[in-house]
């Protein structure tokens, strides 16, 4: 205990002398020869406050919160807001969304309810549980104890099917989609070997759901023996190969041999879930999160970076291989090392990124950059536009409509904007259904009605300011204020006209994206 306290104190003292966020900015600036000339200036306060609330609290700010921030003239107000949001319940809720989508990719709930799963994640985020400890628990839990069963959702809701779980272990925690190495070595990526695919699968090949995958409360049972075998489809001789457990790029794990007759803690029998003395699956939990497995921290920080900046340093985040190098290799190494040194502290990492000039840069390209034929998104010269997630939309729409909370509409927005189960959530292309929902959906209009009613009580000269602050978190331009005034002057039904104005702003691209 004393040693850990001393180590933490030493890390804190080093952080004070050499904070991370300026080093991040230096690494980003070094990534383009004309960075100083081309990079956008800092976002203005209105753009920053909206971005920070969405990224750190999962919704847009209230009118009062925007006004307070815009009117605050203190030099440290951005850092102060970041710390305020990180300490808020909104941060917990927002990170539960991030972890849920990262780990489960919007799969339907099968063996662990959404309520239990989200409560498990909520406790982890609220207690700022180290990410490696969280993942170890998820991969080692067998789901047998109802009190701790939610931790096993990653495995249970995939029915512990060996190949889908192997693929998702490699994608989610190791940054590599190695499914193409299941039948042979990857034809174009030399690092993706069939033996490595089955080395990861070997951690799982002895485990299965007991009594069967068809049972809702099934738990994980495991045999004490059994190896994986594989044949390359390109091998004319059809040679049978085998491999011990190993993490991608790592060394094979030596497996202890239990004393004869003591292979099981709970021996297999009729209607009895077997529990071996030595568990390959529990070995997996430690092997994935080991400091020696540098891919784990590298993948974690790359995913958090993508959450905050709109794209990964390795993009796509599950396609990390020599043919797709990081945009800023030294920065990814730095973030990974510091993440491990700070005990896999996600909140600390989020704060450091939020404090950077890189994160706080404007999304509007300056004149010099606008002259280029294309803006290289991987150089972070301007802030990348990020489509709001389904959850962000639900809470932001409710806040804009004067009904803060948004929880009642999350299911509707997840169904409409959540993407296809089991697939990456990185890409955004609006579907016809989504467009029609925003333009004509009666549910959306109902959510917005209280805001229109509140605006109707204000004098005409105050409406435009309140309208834009409540929906877009900024004050209107002179032209926009004139348009609102003209609309009100022509309106036969003032409340109906205001309802149309609120809806028009919510349905706009400016509202749909974090910028």
C-alpha positions as CSV (number, residue, x, y, z in Angstrom):
1,X,0.0,0.0,0.0
2,X,2.8,2.4,0.9
3,X,4.6,1.6,-2.3
4,X,1.5,2.4,-4.4
5,X,1.0,5.7,-2.6
6,X,4.7,6.7,-3.2
7,X,4.4,5.7,-6.8
8,X,1.3,7.8,-7.3
9,X,2.9,10.8,-5.6
10,X,5.9,10.4,-7.9
11,X,3.7,10.3,-11.0
12,X,1.8,13.4,-9.8
13,X,5.0,15.3,-9.2
14,X,6.3,14.4,-12.6
15,X,2.9,15.4,-14.2
16,X,3.2,18.8,-12.5
17,X,6.7,19.3,-14.0
18,X,5.9,17.9,-17.4
19,X,2.2,17.7,-18.1
20,X,1.0,15.6,-21.0
21,X,-1.4,17.9,-22.9
22,X,1.4,20.3,-24.2
23,X,3.3,17.2,-25.3
24,X,0.3,16.0,-27.2
25,X,0.0,19.4,-29.0
26,X,3.7,19.3,-29.8
27,X,3.4,15.9,-31.4
28,X,0.4,16.9,-33.5
29,X,2.2,20.1,-34.7
30,X,5.2,18.0,-35.7
31,X,3.0,15.9,-38.0
32,X,2.7,18.6,-40.7
33,X,5.5,20.8,-42.1
34,X,3.1,23.8,-42.5
35,X,1.1,23.2,-39.3
36,X,1.6,26.7,-37.8
37,X,0.4,28.3,-41.1
38,X,-2.5,26.0,-41.8
39,X,-4.0,25.0,-38.4
40,X,-7.3,26.6,-37.4
41,X,-7.3,28.9,-34.4
42,X,-9.0,27.9,-31.1
43,X,-12.7,27.4,-31.2
44,X,-14.7,30.3,-29.9
45,X,-16.3,29.9,-26.5
46,X,-19.7,28.9,-28.0
47,X,-18.3,26.2,-30.1
48,X,-16.1,24.9,-27.2
49,X,-18.8,24.9,-24.6
50,X,-21.2,22.8,-26.8
51,X,-18.4,20.4,-27.8
52,X,-17.2,19.9,-24.2
53,X,-20.8,19.3,-22.9
54,X,-21.5,16.7,-25.6
55,X,-18.1,14.9,-25.2
56,X,-17.9,15.0,-21.5
57,X,-21.5,15.1,-20.3
58,X,-23.4,13.6,-23.2
59,X,-25.8,16.5,-23.9
60,X,-25.9,20.1,-24.9
61,X,-25.7,22.8,-22.2
62,X,-28.7,24.7,-20.9
63,X,-29.2,28.3,-21.8
64,X,-28.0,29.4,-18.4
65,X,-24.9,27.3,-18.7
66,X,-24.0,28.7,-22.1
67,X,-24.6,32.3,-20.9
68,X,-22.6,31.8,-17.8
69,X,-19.6,30.4,-19.8
70,X,-19.8,33.1,-22.5
71,X,-20.0,35.8,-19.9
72,X,-17.1,34.4,-17.8
73,X,-13.9,36.4,-18.6
74,X,-11.5,34.3,-16.4
75,X,-8.5,32.9,-18.3
76,X,-8.8,29.4,-16.8
77,X,-12.5,28.9,-17.5
78,X,-12.0,26.1,-20.1
79,X,-10.0,24.0,-17.8
80,X,-12.5,24.7,-15.0
81,X,-15.4,23.6,-17.2
82,X,-13.6,20.4,-18.1
83,X,-13.0,19.5,-14.5
84,X,-16.6,20.4,-13.6
85,X,-18.0,18.1,-16.3
86,X,-15.7,15.3,-15.5
87,X,-17.0,15.4,-11.9
88,X,-20.7,15.4,-13.0
89,X,-23.2,12.6,-13.3
90,X,-23.3,13.4,-17.0
91,X,-19.7,12.2,-17.5
92,X,-20.6,8.8,-15.9
93,X,-23.7,8.5,-18.2
94,X,-21.7,9.5,-21.3
95,X,-18.9,7.0,-20.6
96,X,-21.4,4.2,-20.0
97,X,-22.6,4.8,-23.5
98,X,-19.0,4.7,-24.9
99,X,-18.1,1.5,-23.1
100,X,-21.4,-0.2,-24.0
101,X,-21.1,0.6,-27.7
102,X,-17.3,-0.2,-27.7
103,X,-17.8,-3.6,-26.0
104,X,-21.2,-4.7,-27.3
105,X,-21.6,-2.8,-30.6
106,X,-25.3,-2.5,-30.1
107,X,-26.0,-6.3,-30.1
108,X,-29.4,-7.2,-28.7
109,X,-29.4,-8.1,-25.0
110,X,-29.4,-11.9,-24.7
111,X,-28.3,-13.2,-21.4
112,X,-27.7,-10.1,-19.4
113,X,-30.3,-7.4,-19.2
114,X,-29.5,-3.8,-20.3
115,X,-30.4,-2.5,-16.9
116,X,-28.0,-4.8,-15.1
117,X,-25.2,-4.2,-17.7
118,X,-25.5,-0.4,-17.6
119,X,-25.6,-0.4,-13.8
120,X,-22.4,-2.5,-13.8
121,X,-20.7,0.0,-16.2
122,X,-22.1,2.9,-14.2
123,X,-20.4,1.7,-11.0
124,X,-17.1,1.1,-12.8
125,X,-17.1,4.7,-14.3
126,X,-18.3,6.4,-11.1
127,X,-15.5,4.7,-9.2
128,X,-13.0,5.5,-12.0
129,X,-12.1,1.8,-12.1
130,X,-8.9,1.2,-14.0
131,X,-9.7,0.0,-17.5
132,X,-7.4,-3.1,-17.3
133,X,-9.1,-4.2,-14.1
134,X,-12.5,-3.8,-15.7
135,X,-11.5,-5.9,-18.7
136,X,-9.9,-8.6,-16.6
137,X,-13.1,-9.0,-14.7
138,X,-15.2,-9.2,-17.8
139,X,-13.1,-11.9,-19.4
140,X,-12.6,-14.0,-16.3
141,X,-16.2,-13.9,-14.9
142,X,-18.1,-17.1,-15.6
143,X,-21.6,-15.6,-15.1
144,X,-22.5,-18.2,-12.4
145,X,-23.1,-15.8,-9.6
146,X,-26.1,-13.6,-10.2
147,X,-24.5,-10.7,-8.3
148,X,-21.5,-10.5,-10.6
149,X,-23.1,-12.0,-13.8
150,X,-23.3,-8.6,-15.6
151,X,-19.5,-8.5,-15.9
152,X,-19.7,-11.6,-18.2
153,X,-22.0,-9.9,-20.8
154,X,-19.2,-9.6,-23.3
155,X,-18.8,-13.4,-23.4
156,X,-22.4,-14.5,-22.5
157,X,-24.2,-12.3,-25.0
158,X,-22.0,-13.7,-27.8
159,X,-23.0,-17.1,-26.6
160,X,-19.3,-17.8,-26.1
161,X,-19.1,-18.9,-29.7
162,X,-15.4,-19.4,-30.3
163,X,-14.9,-17.7,-33.6
164,X,-17.1,-14.6,-33.1
165,X,-15.5,-14.1,-29.7
166,X,-12.0,-14.6,-31.0
167,X,-12.6,-12.0,-33.7
168,X,-14.1,-9.5,-31.2
169,X,-11.3,-10.0,-28.6
170,X,-8.8,-9.1,-31.3
171,X,-10.8,-6.1,-32.6
172,X,-12.0,-4.6,-29.4
173,X,-8.9,-5.1,-27.2
174,X,-6.0,-5.6,-29.6
175,X,-6.9,-3.3,-32.5
176,X,-6.7,-6.0,-35.1
177,X,-9.5,-7.6,-37.1
178,X,-7.9,-11.0,-37.8
179,X,-11.0,-12.8,-39.0
180,X,-9.4,-13.2,-42.5
181,X,-6.7,-15.3,-40.8
182,X,-9.1,-18.0,-39.7
183,X,-8.7,-20.0,-42.9
184,X,-5.2,-19.1,-43.9
185,X,-2.5,-16.5,-43.3
186,X,-3.7,-13.1,-44.4
187,X,-2.9,-12.6,-48.1
188,X,-1.8,-9.0,-47.8
189,X,-1.1,-8.3,-44.1
190,X,2.0,-10.2,-43.2
191,X,1.4,-9.8,-39.4
192,X,-2.0,-11.6,-39.5
193,X,-1.1,-15.3,-39.2
194,X,-3.5,-18.2,-39.0
195,X,-1.5,-19.6,-36.1
196,X,-2.0,-16.4,-34.1
197,X,-5.8,-16.5,-34.8
198,X,-6.0,-20.0,-33.3
199,X,-3.5,-19.1,-30.6
200,X,-6.1,-16.6,-29.4
201,X,-9.0,-19.1,-30.0
202,X,-7.1,-21.6,-27.9
203,X,-7.9,-19.6,-24.7
204,X,-11.6,-20.3,-25.5
205,X,-11.7,-23.8,-27.1
206,X,-12.3,-25.6,-23.8
207,X,-15.2,-23.3,-22.6
208,X,-18.9,-23.4,-23.5
209,X,-22.2,-22.2,-22.0
210,X,-23.7,-24.7,-19.5
211,X,-26.1,-26.3,-19.8
212,X,-26.4,-24.8,-23.3
213,X,-26.5,-21.6,-25.2
214,X,-30.3,-21.9,-25.5
215,X,-30.7,-21.4,-21.7
216,X,-31.2,-17.8,-20.7
217,X,-29.3,-18.1,-17.4
218,X,-26.5,-20.3,-18.8
219,X,-23.1,-19.8,-17.2
220,X,-19.6,-20.7,-18.5
221,X,-18.3,-24.2,-18.0
222,X,-14.8,-25.4,-19.0
223,X,-13.0,-28.7,-19.7
224,X,-9.6,-29.4,-18.3
225,X,-8.2,-30.6,-21.7
226,X,-8.5,-30.1,-25.4
227,X,-6.5,-28.3,-28.0
228,X,-7.4,-26.4,-31.2
229,X,-6.4,-27.8,-34.6
230,X,-6.5,-26.0,-37.9
231,X,-5.7,-26.5,-41.5
232,X,-4.8,-23.8,-44.1
233,X,-7.1,-23.9,-47.1
234,X,-4.0,-23.3,-49.2
235,X,-2.2,-26.4,-47.9
236,X,-2.5,-29.2,-50.4
237,X,-1.4,-31.7,-47.9
238,X,-4.1,-30.7,-45.4
239,X,-1.6,-30.8,-42.5
240,X,-3.3,-30.6,-39.1
241,X,-1.7,-27.9,-37.0
242,X,-2.1,-27.1,-33.3
243,X,-1.0,-24.2,-31.1
244,X,-1.0,-23.4,-27.4
245,X,-2.7,-20.2,-26.2
246,X,-1.0,-17.0,-27.2
247,X,-2.0,-13.3,-27.6
248,X,-1.4,-11.8,-31.0
249,X,2.3,-11.2,-31.5
250,X,3.2,-12.7,-28.1
251,X,4.8,-15.8,-26.9
252,X,2.9,-19.1,-26.4
253,X,1.8,-19.6,-22.8
254,X,3.1,-22.7,-21.0
255,X,0.3,-24.7,-19.5
256,X,0.7,-26.3,-16.0
257,X,-0.2,-29.9,-15.8
258,X,-2.5,-30.6,-12.8
259,X,-1.9,-33.6,-10.7
260,X,-3.7,-36.7,-12.0
261,X,-7.1,-36.8,-10.4
262,X,-7.0,-33.1,-9.5
263,X,-7.8,-31.7,-12.9
264,X,-11.0,-30.2,-11.7
265,X,-12.3,-28.0,-8.9
266,X,-15.7,-29.2,-9.9
267,X,-15.6,-32.4,-11.9
268,X,-18.0,-32.8,-14.9
269,X,-21.1,-34.9,-14.2
270,X,-24.7,-35.0,-15.2
271,X,-26.2,-31.5,-14.7
272,X,-23.0,-30.2,-13.1
273,X,-21.1,-27.3,-14.6
274,X,-17.4,-28.3,-14.8
275,X,-14.7,-26.0,-13.3
276,X,-11.1,-26.9,-14.0
277,X,-8.2,-26.4,-11.7
278,X,-6.4,-24.5,-14.4
279,X,-8.6,-22.3,-16.6
280,X,-7.4,-21.2,-20.0
281,X,-10.1,-18.6,-20.2
282,X,-9.0,-17.0,-16.9
283,X,-5.5,-17.0,-18.3
284,X,-6.8,-15.0,-21.2
285,X,-8.0,-12.2,-18.9
286,X,-4.5,-11.7,-17.6
287,X,-2.8,-12.2,-20.9
288,X,-4.9,-9.6,-22.7
289,X,-4.4,-6.9,-20.1
290,X,-0.7,-7.6,-19.3
291,X,1.7,-4.7,-19.5
292,X,3.7,-6.9,-21.8
293,X,0.9,-6.9,-24.3
294,X,1.4,-3.4,-25.5
295,X,-1.5,-3.7,-28.0
296,X,-4.0,-3.5,-25.1
297,X,-3.1,0.0,-23.9
298,X,-2.4,1.1,-27.5
299,X,-5.9,0.1,-28.6
300,X,-7.6,1.6,-25.5
301,X,-6.0,5.0,-26.0
302,X,-6.6,5.0,-29.7
303,X,-10.4,4.4,-29.1
304,X,-10.5,7.2,-26.5
305,X,-8.7,9.5,-28.9
306,X,-11.2,8.6,-31.6
307,X,-14.1,9.4,-29.2
308,X,-12.7,12.8,-28.5
309,X,-11.2,13.8,-31.8
310,X,-13.5,12.1,-34.3
311,X,-11.0,9.6,-35.7
312,X,-8.3,7.4,-34.4
313,X,-4.5,7.9,-34.6
314,X,-4.9,4.5,-36.2
315,X,-8.0,4.6,-38.4
316,X,-10.0,2.4,-38.5
317,X,-9.5,1.6,-34.8
318,X,-9.6,-2.1,-35.4
319,X,-7.2,-2.1,-38.4
320,X,-3.8,-1.6,-36.6
321,X,-1.1,-3.2,-38.8
322,X,2.2,-2.1,-40.5
323,X,0.3,-1.3,-43.7
324,X,-2.0,1.1,-41.9
325,X,0.4,3.0,-39.6
326,X,-0.7,5.6,-37.0
327,X,-0.9,9.2,-38.3
328,X,1.4,10.1,-35.4
329,X,3.3,7.1,-34.2
330,X,5.3,8.8,-31.5
331,X,2.1,10.3,-30.0
332,X,0.4,6.9,-29.9
333,X,3.4,5.5,-28.1
334,X,3.4,8.4,-25.7
335,X,-0.3,8.1,-24.9
336,X,0.0,4.3,-24.4
337,X,3.0,4.6,-22.1
338,X,1.4,7.4,-20.0
339,X,-1.9,5.5,-19.8
340,X,-0.2,2.5,-18.3
341,X,1.9,4.7,-16.0
342,X,-1.4,6.3,-14.8
343,X,-2.9,2.9,-13.9
344,X,-5.1,2.7,-17.0
345,X,-7.1,5.8,-15.8
346,X,-9.6,6.7,-18.5
347,X,-10.8,9.9,-16.9
348,X,-7.2,11.1,-16.6
349,X,-6.7,10.4,-20.3
350,X,-9.9,12.1,-21.3
351,X,-9.0,15.2,-19.3
352,X,-5.5,15.4,-20.8
353,X,-6.9,15.3,-24.3
354,X,-9.7,17.8,-23.5
355,X,-7.0,20.3,-22.3
356,X,-5.1,20.2,-25.5
357,X,-5.2,23.0,-28.2
358,X,-5.7,20.1,-30.6
359,X,-9.1,19.2,-29.0
360,X,-10.0,22.9,-28.6
361,X,-9.3,23.8,-32.2
362,X,-12.0,25.4,-34.4
363,X,-13.9,23.2,-36.9
364,X,-13.9,26.1,-39.4
365,X,-10.9,26.0,-41.8
366,X,-8.9,29.2,-42.0
367,X,-8.4,30.8,-45.4
368,X,-5.0,29.2,-46.0
369,X,-6.3,25.7,-45.4
370,X,-9.5,26.3,-47.3
371,X,-7.5,26.9,-50.4
372,X,-6.2,23.4,-50.4
373,X,-8.0,20.8,-52.6
374,X,-8.6,18.6,-49.5
375,X,-8.1,19.0,-45.8
376,X,-6.1,16.0,-44.4
377,X,-8.3,14.9,-41.6
378,X,-5.5,12.8,-40.0
379,X,-3.4,15.9,-39.4
380,X,-5.9,17.5,-37.0
381,X,-5.5,20.9,-38.6
382,X,-9.2,21.6,-37.9
383,X,-11.6,19.9,-35.5
384,X,-13.3,17.0,-37.2
385,X,-17.1,17.0,-37.4
386,X,-18.5,14.1,-35.3
387,X,-22.1,12.9,-35.8
388,X,-24.0,12.7,-32.6
389,X,-24.6,9.2,-31.4
390,X,-28.1,7.9,-30.8
391,X,-27.8,8.6,-27.1
392,X,-26.4,12.1,-27.6
393,X,-29.2,12.9,-29.9
394,X,-31.9,11.7,-27.5
395,X,-30.5,13.8,-24.6
396,X,-29.6,16.8,-26.8
397,X,-33.1,16.9,-28.4
398,X,-34.7,16.6,-25.0
399,X,-32.6,19.5,-23.7
400,X,-33.3,21.6,-26.7
401,X,-37.0,20.9,-26.3
402,X,-37.1,22.0,-22.7
403,X,-37.4,18.5,-21.3
404,X,-33.9,17.8,-19.9
405,X,-33.1,14.2,-19.0
406,X,-33.9,12.5,-22.3
407,X,-33.9,9.0,-20.8
408,X,-37.5,8.3,-22.0
409,X,-36.6,8.7,-25.6
410,X,-33.2,6.9,-25.7
411,X,-34.8,3.6,-26.9
412,X,-36.5,5.4,-29.8
413,X,-33.3,7.1,-30.9
414,X,-31.2,3.9,-30.5
415,X,-33.6,2.1,-32.8
416,X,-33.5,4.9,-35.4
417,X,-29.8,6.0,-35.2
418,X,-28.0,3.2,-33.4
419,X,-26.5,1.4,-36.4
420,X,-26.5,-2.3,-37.2
421,X,-25.7,-4.7,-34.4
422,X,-22.2,-6.1,-34.2
423,X,-20.7,-3.5,-36.6
424,X,-18.4,-0.6,-36.1
425,X,-20.2,2.7,-35.2
426,X,-17.5,4.9,-36.8
427,X,-19.2,5.6,-40.2
428,X,-22.2,7.9,-40.6
429,X,-24.4,8.1,-43.6
430,X,-27.9,9.4,-42.9
431,X,-30.6,6.9,-44.0
432,X,-34.0,7.9,-45.5
433,X,-35.7,6.8,-42.3
434,X,-33.5,9.0,-40.2
435,X,-34.1,12.0,-42.4
436,X,-37.8,11.5,-42.3
437,X,-37.8,11.0,-38.6
438,X,-36.0,14.4,-38.1
439,X,-38.2,16.2,-40.6
440,X,-41.6,14.7,-39.9
441,X,-41.5,12.5,-36.9
442,X,-44.4,13.3,-34.5
443,X,-42.4,12.0,-31.6
444,X,-39.7,14.6,-32.2
445,X,-42.3,17.4,-32.5
446,X,-43.8,16.3,-29.2
447,X,-40.4,16.5,-27.4
448,X,-39.9,20.1,-28.8
449,X,-43.3,21.5,-27.8
450,X,-42.3,22.8,-24.4
451,X,-39.5,24.9,-25.8
452,X,-41.9,26.5,-28.3
453,X,-44.4,27.2,-25.5
454,X,-41.7,28.8,-23.3
455,X,-40.4,31.0,-26.2
456,X,-43.9,32.2,-26.9
457,X,-44.0,33.8,-23.4
458,X,-41.0,36.0,-24.3
459,X,-41.0,39.4,-25.9
460,X,-40.2,39.3,-29.6
461,X,-36.8,41.0,-29.1
462,X,-35.6,38.2,-26.7
463,X,-36.8,35.2,-28.7
464,X,-33.9,34.8,-31.2
465,X,-31.2,34.9,-28.5
466,X,-33.1,32.3,-26.3
467,X,-33.9,30.1,-29.3
468,X,-30.3,29.8,-30.6
469,X,-28.8,29.5,-27.1
470,X,-31.2,26.7,-26.2
471,X,-30.8,24.7,-29.4
472,X,-27.4,25.5,-30.9
473,X,-25.6,26.8,-27.8
474,X,-24.7,30.0,-29.5
475,X,-26.1,33.5,-30.0
476,X,-27.7,34.2,-33.4
477,X,-26.0,36.3,-36.1
478,X,-27.6,39.5,-37.1
479,X,-29.1,37.9,-40.2
480,X,-30.5,35.0,-38.1
481,X,-32.0,37.4,-35.6
482,X,-33.7,39.3,-38.4
483,X,-35.1,36.1,-39.9
484,X,-36.6,35.1,-36.6
485,X,-38.1,38.6,-36.1
486,X,-39.5,38.5,-39.7
487,X,-41.1,35.0,-39.1
488,X,-42.7,36.2,-35.9
489,X,-44.1,39.3,-37.5
490,X,-45.7,37.3,-40.4
491,X,-47.0,34.5,-38.1
492,X,-50.7,34.2,-37.5
493,X,-50.1,31.6,-34.8
494,X,-47.1,32.7,-32.7
495,X,-46.6,29.4,-30.9
496,X,-46.9,27.3,-34.1
497,X,-44.3,29.6,-35.8
498,X,-42.0,29.1,-32.9
499,X,-42.5,25.4,-33.0
500,X,-41.4,25.4,-36.6
501,X,-38.3,27.5,-35.8
502,X,-37.3,25.1,-33.0
503,X,-37.8,22.1,-35.2
504,X,-35.8,23.7,-38.1
505,X,-32.8,24.2,-35.8
506,X,-33.0,20.7,-34.3
507,X,-33.2,19.2,-37.8
508,X,-30.2,21.1,-39.1
509,X,-26.8,19.7,-39.8
510,X,-25.4,22.1,-37.2
511,X,-27.4,20.4,-34.5
512,X,-26.8,16.8,-35.8
513,X,-23.0,17.1,-35.5
514,X,-20.6,17.9,-32.8
515,X,-18.2,20.4,-34.3
